[in-house]
C-alpha cells in the first residue's frame, strides 16, 4: 500500500538525491584539466580520483547495504546526503591533492549506499503497481547528472575553477538534504539483508553472467569516458565549451535512450532490448575509435554511444530481477557494486594508456571490452521453455 505520509514530491526528493550522488561521482571527469593545473598534478593523477572513488564505491555499496539495512530510511538517506553535501563543500577548500583524495574516499564510502537504498525506499512509499515506474523515475537522477550536471560542472570549472564546481555540488546537496528531510516520512524500514542471500546469488549462473555483462559494459565505457575531456582536447583541440557540449550530447542521448528502452521493453522483452542498446553502445564507441581526430564525427559517435549508456544498465536491472525475483534486492545492490568495479577497471586502463600518450588506442581498447559484453549478451539469451509432451 502507498504510505499516506509520503507526499507527491517524495519521489522527486529521492531523485534529486541521485542527481547529487551522480554529480559527486562523475564530477572529476568534467574538470580534469582544471584540477591538474590547480593542484600541480598530471591529468592521469587527477583521473585516479575516479578510479579510487569507483573502488571505494564497489566495496562500499554491498557492505553499507548490509551494515545499515536495519536503520530507519529517513535517517539513513538524509544522513547520507548530509555527508555528500559536506564532502563536496570540504573538497572546494581542500589544500592539496592528498587531502582531496581522502575527502573523496570518505564521502563516497558513505555515499555508496544512497542509490540502492533510495530505490528500495520506493517500494515502501508507493503501491506495487507504481513501483517500477517510481524506481525508474528515481534513477532518472543519474541520467540528469550526466545530461545536465556534467556539462554544468565543465562550464563552471573552465570559468571559475574546480573549487567553485565542487561548491555548487555541495550547495545542491544541502538543498537535496533539506527537501528529503521534509518530504520523506519517518518510520520507514526495509527488509534486513541476510548473508544467506549473497550465497544464493553466487550459485546462480544466470545472475553471474548478467553481472559480468555489466562489468564489461562499464569497463569499456570508462576507458574513454574518464578522460573524454582531455582526449577531445588533445585529439581535436576542442575548447572547454565544445567539450561541455559533447558531454551534454552524451547525457541527453542517454536520457532519450532510457525513455525509448522503457517504452519498448514490454513489447520486445528485456533480452532483445538489452541486445539492441548494447549494440548501440558498441557502434558508438567503435565510431569514436575510428573517427578520433575529427570533432564532429566524434560527437556523432558519442550521441550513439549515449543512447546505449544508461539504457543498457536499466535493462541489466530488469533482467536481474526477472532471473530470480526473490533475490532482487541483493542482485540490484550487487549490480550497482559491479558497475563501480567496471568503472574502476576502465578508468585504470584508460589512465595507463593516457599517461603513455596512447590516445588513439583508448578507443580500440574500449571497443574490445564492449565486444566481449555483446558476446555475453548473446550467450545469455533465454532458452525457450520446454514443452511437456501431450
KAVEN-V243055 format. One record per backbone hydrogen bond with DSSP energy under -1.0 kcal/mol. CO is the residue of the C=O (numbers start at 0). NH is the residue of the N-H. If there is no record, write none. Layout:
co & nh
CO & NH
CO & NH
This chain:
co & nh
2 & 5
6 & 9
8 & 12
9 & 13
10 & 14
11 & 15
12 & 16
13 & 17
14 & 18
15 & 19
16 & 20
17 & 21
18 & 22
19 & 23
20 & 24
21 & 25
22 & 26
25 & 28
26 & 29
27 & 30
30 & 34
31 & 35
32 & 36
33 & 37
34 & 38
35 & 40
41 & 45
42 & 46
45 & 48
46 & 49
46 & 50
47 & 51
48 & 52
49 & 53
50 & 54
51 & 55
52 & 56
53 & 57
54 & 58
55 & 59
56 & 60
58 & 62
59 & 63
60 & 64
61 & 65
62 & 66
63 & 67
67 & 70
71 & 75
72 & 76
73 & 77
74 & 78
75 & 79
76 & 80
77 & 81
78 & 82
79 & 83
80 & 84
81 & 85
82 & 86
83 & 87
84 & 88
85 & 89
86 & 90
87 & 91
89 & 92
90 & 93
95 & 99
96 & 100
97 & 101
98 & 102
99 & 103
100 & 104
101 & 105
102 & 106
103 & 107
104 & 108
105 & 109
106 & 110
107 & 111
109 & 112
110 & 113
112 & 116
113 & 117
114 & 118
115 & 119
116 & 120
117 & 121
120 & 123
121 & 125
126 & 129
127 & 130
129 & 133
130 & 134
131 & 135
132 & 136
133 & 137
134 & 138
137 & 140
138 & 141
139 & 143
140 & 144
141 & 145
142 & 146
143 & 147
143 & 148
144 & 149
147 & 151
148 & 152
149 & 153
150 & 154
151 & 155
152 & 156
153 & 157
154 & 158
155 & 159
156 & 160
160 & 164
161 & 165
162 & 166
163 & 167
164 & 168
165 & 169
166 & 170
167 & 171
168 & 172
169 & 173
170 & 174
171 & 175
172 & 176
173 & 177
174 & 178
175 & 179
176 & 180
177 & 181
178 & 182
179 & 183
187 & 72
193 & 196
194 & 198
195 & 199
196 & 200
197 & 201
198 & 202
200 & 203
203 & 207
204 & 208
205 & 209
206 & 210
207 & 211
208 & 212
209 & 213
210 & 214
211 & 215
212 & 216
213 & 217
214 & 218
215 & 219
216 & 220
217 & 221
218 & 222
220 & 224
224 & 227
226 & 230
227 & 231
228 & 232
229 & 233
230 & 234
231 & 235
231 & 237
232 & 236
238 & 242
239 & 243
240 & 244
241 & 245
242 & 246
243 & 247
244 & 248
245 & 249
246 & 250
247 & 251
248 & 252
249 & 253
250 & 254
251 & 255
252 & 256
253 & 257
254 & 258
255 & 259
256 & 260
257 & 261
258 & 262
259 & 263
260 & 264
263 & 267
264 & 268
268 & 272
269 & 273
270 & 274
271 & 275
272 & 276
273 & 277
274 & 278
275 & 279
276 & 280
277 & 281
278 & 282
279 & 283
280 & 284
281 & 285
282 & 286
283 & 287
284 & 288
285 & 289
286 & 290
290 & 293
293 & 297
294 & 298
295 & 299
296 & 300
297 & 301
298 & 302
299 & 303
300 & 304
301 & 305
302 & 306
304 & 307
304 & 308
307 & 311
309 & 313
310 & 314
311 & 315
312 & 316
313 & 317
314 & 318
315 & 319
316 & 320
317 & 321
318 & 322
319 & 323
323 & 326
324 & 327
326 & 330
327 & 331
328 & 332
329 & 333
330 & 334
331 & 335
332 & 336
333 & 337
334 & 338
335 & 339
336 & 340
337 & 341
338 & 342
339 & 343
340 & 344
341 & 345
342 & 346
343 & 347
344 & 348
345 & 349
346 & 350
347 & 351
348 & 352
349 & 353
350 & 354
352 & 357
353 & 356
356 & 358
357 & 361
360 & 364
361 & 365
362 & 366
363 & 367
364 & 368
365 & 369
366 & 370
367 & 371
368 & 372
369 & 373
370 & 374
371 & 375
372 & 376
373 & 377
374 & 378
375 & 379
377 & 380
